[in-house]
Amino acid sequence: QVQLVESGGGVVQAGGSLRLSCAASGLSFSLYSVGWFRQAPGKEREVVGSIRWSDRRTYYGDSVKGRFTISRDNAKNTLYLQMNSLKPEDTAVYYCAAGFRVTSTGVGDMRYWGKGTLVTVSS
């Protein structure tokens, strides 16, 4: 049974940092493209950052470029998201997701999803 479990969310002041982790089990992690997504109240789920399985190419949403860094540790079956210079508009539930050998890393390309972790950035 595939499980993705996020951790590291919380409340932080604007300008602060948080590091999210996603522990994966029940899958051959290295064969999956993985990503972080977020959904704010009343908004659609959007990609924050992703890593393609084949060439480790990373992609970032425009609103987080230069502030967030995605990384993966295949030996530990873990995905990370380092978030710096946080803004109130980064407030959302953050989800990690995985898609088996997908080359695109959009919301619709992901097969497995975690339950999410809430990040709240206060002004």
Salt bridges, closest charged atoms under 4 A:
GLU46 OE2 - ARG38 NE 2.69
ASP55 OD2 - ARG52 NH2 2.57
ASP62 OD1 - LYS65 NZ 3.11
ASP90 OD1 - ARG38 NH1 2.89
ASP90 OD2 - ARG67 NH1 2.76
